[in-house]
Amino acid sequence: MKKHNFYAGPSILPQYTLDKTIEGIRNFSGSGLSVLEISHRSKEFVACMDDTIALVKELLDVPAGYQVIFLGGGASLQFCMVPMNLSEKKSAYLVTGEWASKAFKEAKLFGEAVEVASSKDKNFSYIPKNYAVPADADYFHITTNNTIFGTELKKDPDSPVPVVADMSSDIFSRPVDVSKYALIYAGAQKNLAPAGVTLVIIREDALGKVSRQIPTMLDYRTHIKAGSMFNTPPVFAVFAAQQTLIWLKEKGGVKAMHKINQEKASMLYDEIERNKLFVPTVSDPEDRSLMNICFVMAPEYRELEKEFSGFARSKGIVGIEGHRSVGGFRASTYNALPVESVKALVDAMKEFESKN
């Protein structure tokens, strides 16, 4: 039976990436060695790293003056690296979910950190509006997509101070004006590669402005200078990222992928709205994520939740259970998820409705 993979992360990868990384495990770039055992200083892997960085710049139209680096530690390490490198006196945070909350907590270790706005009052089910970013902040931090609660900031913000964005779960899913950001970071395990590597895009002139001493490994300048090879990088994950980016380019790039993602999300949200058994957890369509579509059983059908989960699994649909803090269901529709999988979920929802 075909599996329809809706897991939130680690998540579905393109079949192209799976096939090419399997080849690379057997024989990487004609070297006769596996990518799992080859030196990161070898000419084959240096070429891989260079090409992966070039593809990021091309697909996101990264302007001059920015550097692309690949780091370990996941996006969670960036929660402290960002304020350590950028916060001299004060930072500002938009708190829209669990990961934004964790980033805000870490920022407080490095000076004053202010909460510009939060949607915690309604269990992070909306994006705050009409807030003011303090003009004296060193930077303004946002989390563009909320994987747990299903909200997304779909527009690049205008800010009086440099903007830092955690784009872990919607990177490469839609066009982004990189010039509006001082720093973008993204854990790879949603839309790019297996877990283990983190993408960072940083404007060079944002660095070197803090008075504190920064540990060598936690200083972005260290990794820029060393071309992401100050220490051994996550070689396999970088190679897999290269394959995903090649696939994305062949698919027409970020704009083409955004159109497909809108189609998938619209198809599923329309069914959630139509089906009497289900209700969306995010009421405002403007705030709804294109990547993590969250919904619950309607109150009068709440007792059917486990039954629907089992029914979906019988159809090959996996990974739709919601986060424990929300419950219900979460369908993650990342770039690699085919339209056919969304259709399979919609058909299952319709069939389950007809049975109940």
N, C-alpha and C positions, 0 to 999 in steps of 0.2 A: 504493500500500500504506500502511495506517495505521502510524504510528510509535508505539512504546511507549517513552517517554523515561524511562530510569532513571538519567540522569546525576546525579552527586553535587552539582554546583553550578559555574556557574549551571545551574539545573535547570528542570524543568517548571513552568509557570505555568497557572493556570486559563484555560480558553478565554474565560471572561468577561473576565478581565484583558487578554488579548491583543486581544479585540474592542474593549473600551472605550479601551485606549491607542491603538489604531489610529485610532479616532474622534478622540481628543484630539490626535493628531499632525496631523490634518487641520483640526480646529476645536475648540479647547479651551474648554469651558464656554460656548459660544455667543459667544466673543469675536471670532471671525473670524480668530484667530491660532492657530498651532500651539503646543502645550505646549513644543515644542523652542525656541521663539523668544520666548515671552512673559516679561515681567519678573516676577521673584519677588516684587516689591513690588506687583504688580497686585492689584486686589481679587479677581480670579478665583483667583489662586494662593494668596493669603492665606487665602481661604475653604477651599481644598483642604487646605492645611497644618493649619488649625484642625480640620477634619473628620477628617483622618487621625489626629491626636493624640487626638481624642475617641473614635474607633473603637477605638484601642489600649486606652484606659482602660476602655471599656465591655466589650470582649471578654475582657480579662484581669482585669476587676474591680479595677482599680488603686485602692488606698486614697487617702484624703486625705493630703497631706504628701509626695506623690511628684510628680516632674516627668517628662514624656516629651519627649525631644528627638531630632532626626534629624541625624546627622553624616556627614561624608565619611571616607575613610581606611580603611574596612573594619574588621572585628573586630580585625585585627592592630594597628591604631593604639590600640585599647583596651588592648592588652597593656601599653603604657607609660602611657596616660592614667590607668588605674585606680591604679597605685601612685603616680604623680605627685600625684594628688589625694587619695589616701586613706592612704598609708603614711607614718607619722611615725617609727616605730621598727622595727616588724617586721610582716611579712605571712606568711600561711600558705597553702600550695598543695597541692591534691590532684592528682597528676600521673597522668592516665589516657590520655594519647595525645600525638600530635605537637603539637597546638595548645595543649594544657595545658602541655607542655614549653616551648614558645616563650613562653607567657605568664609562666611561672616564671622563665625566663632574663631577661626584661625587668625583672621585679620586683627582681632583684638589683642593678640599677643605681640603685635608690632607697632602699637600706638593707638590713637583714637580711631574707632571705626563707628560710623553712624548708619543706622537703618533708614534709608530714604523712604521706603514704603514696604509693606508686607501684605500678603494675602492669607496669612496664617489664620485670620479670624474666621475664614470660611473653608478651612482645611485645604488651602492652596488651590482652590477651584477656579480662580480667575487671575488675570494679570492686572496689577494696580495701575491706575491712570492718574493723570493730573498731579504728579509729584514734582518736587523741585530738587534738583541736584545741587548741593552746596558748591559754590564757585571756588571755595578755598580747599576743596578736596584734592588730593594728589591723583586720584583716579576714581572712576565709577564702575563698579563690578555688576554684571548681569549674568544670569544663566538663561540662555536663549530658549532651551527646551526642557520641560519638566517631565522626566521619564515616568515618575511615580504617579503624578496627579493629572497628567495629560493636558498641560497648557504650553503655549509657545509664543515667544516674541517673534513676529514675522517681519518686522521692519527694523532696519538699522537705526539706532537711536541718535538723536541730536543731543549733544551734551556740552556744557561749558568746560568740562575737564576731560582728560583722556579716558577712553572707555576700554575696559577689560571684559572679555566675554568667554564664559565656559560654553563651548558649542559641542560638547561631547556627543550628544545624541541627535544633532541635526546638521553637523558639518557635511558639506557636499550635497545636501538634500535640496538646496535652494540657492539662488544667487546672493552673494554678500558683497557689500562695498567695503573691502578690507581697509580702505583709507580712513574710514570712520572709527577705527579701532587702534589702540596702542598695542594691544596684545590679545590674541585669540588662542585658546588652548582646547584640546579635545582628546579624551581617551579614545583609543582606536576601535574598541570592541563593539561599536554600534554600526558605523557606516563605512569602516575603513579596513580593519584587519583583526586578527585574533587579539585577545587581551595581551598586554605586555609592553606596548609602546604608546607614547603620548605625543601628539603633534602640537608644536608651539609655533605660532607666527607672531613675530614681535618687531615693532618699529625700533630701529637702533637708537634713535635719539631719546627714547623713553628711559634708557638705562644710564647708570652712572650718576644718578641724582640724589642718592641717599647717603647719609653720613655713616651709617653703621657698617661694620665689617661683615661681609657675607662669606660663609663657608664656600670653599672652592667649588664643590659639587653642586651647590645650590645657587650659584651665580650664573645667570643666563649667558653672560659674556664668555665664561669658560667654554661653554658648549658651542657658541657661535664661532669662537676662535678655532676650536678643534674640529669644526665641521660635524658635530654630533658624535665625535669619536674620542672624546676625552677619556672615557672608559668604554668597555665593550658595550656597544648598543644592543638592543633586542633584535638580533640579526634576522631571525625567522619572521618576526612580526613586520619588520621593515620590508622584507622581500614580499610578504603577502600584501602589504599596503601598496607596493608598486604594481602588483598584478590587478588589484581592485581599481587603481587609478587608470591603468591602461584600459580596463573594461569600461570604466565610466567615460573616458574620452571616446571610445568606440561607440558608445551609446548616444553620443551627441553632447556630452558635457553636462554641467550643472543645470543649465536652463532646460534642457530636454528632460533631465531627471525630475526637475521640479514639476513639470507638467504631468508626468506620470504619477508622481506622489500626490498631486492634487486630485487626480482622477481616482486613485485608490482610496484616499481619505473620504472624498465625497461619496463614493459608492457605499462605504461602510457607515458613515454618519447618517446618510439617507435611510439606510435600513434600521439603524438604531432608533431614529425618529419615527419611522413608520410602524415598527414592530411593537405590539402592545405589551410584550413581555419585558422589554428593555427600556432603560432611560440613560441618557448621557450624564456623566458626572460634571462636565463643564457646560454650563447653560448658554454662554455667549459664544456663538460661532466664530467670532473674531479671535477669541482666545484659545480655540481648540487646536491642539497639536496635530500636525500632519504625520508625525512619527510614532506617537504613542496614543492610541485611541482608547479612552477609558469609558466604561459603562457598567451599569449594575442592573440586576433584575428590578423590575417595577415592584413597589412595596407589596402589592397583593400577590406577587408571584415569587417572593423572596425564597420560599422553601424549595424552589426548583433550581437553585444555583448549582448545587453539586450534581444534580441530574444533567443539567446542560453541559457542565464541564466534561462529564463522562460521555455524553452524546457527541460532543465535539471531538474528543479523543478517538471515538469509534470511526470518525470520518477522516482521521489522520491529521487533525488540527491540534497542534501542541503549543504550549507556552502562552495561553491566553488568560491564565489566572492572574488577577490583580495583585498588586503589592499588599502585604499584610496590613499596612496602615490605611488602606482604602477599601480592600476587599473587591468583590465583583470581578470584573474582567478588564484586561488590557491587551489590546492587539497592537503589537509593534510592527509598523509597516515601513521598515527601513528600505533604502534604495534597492537592495538585493531581493526583496520580497516581490515575487511576480504578481501581476494583476490576477492571475488564475487562483492564487491562494486567497486573495480577498474575496473573490467570487465564491470560492468553496466555503468560506466562513459565512458569507451572506446567505448562501443556499442552506447551510446548516441551521441558521437562525430562523429562516422561513419554515423549514421542515419541522423544527422543534415547536414553533408557534402553532403549526397546523395540528400537531399531536396533543397540544395542551390548550 
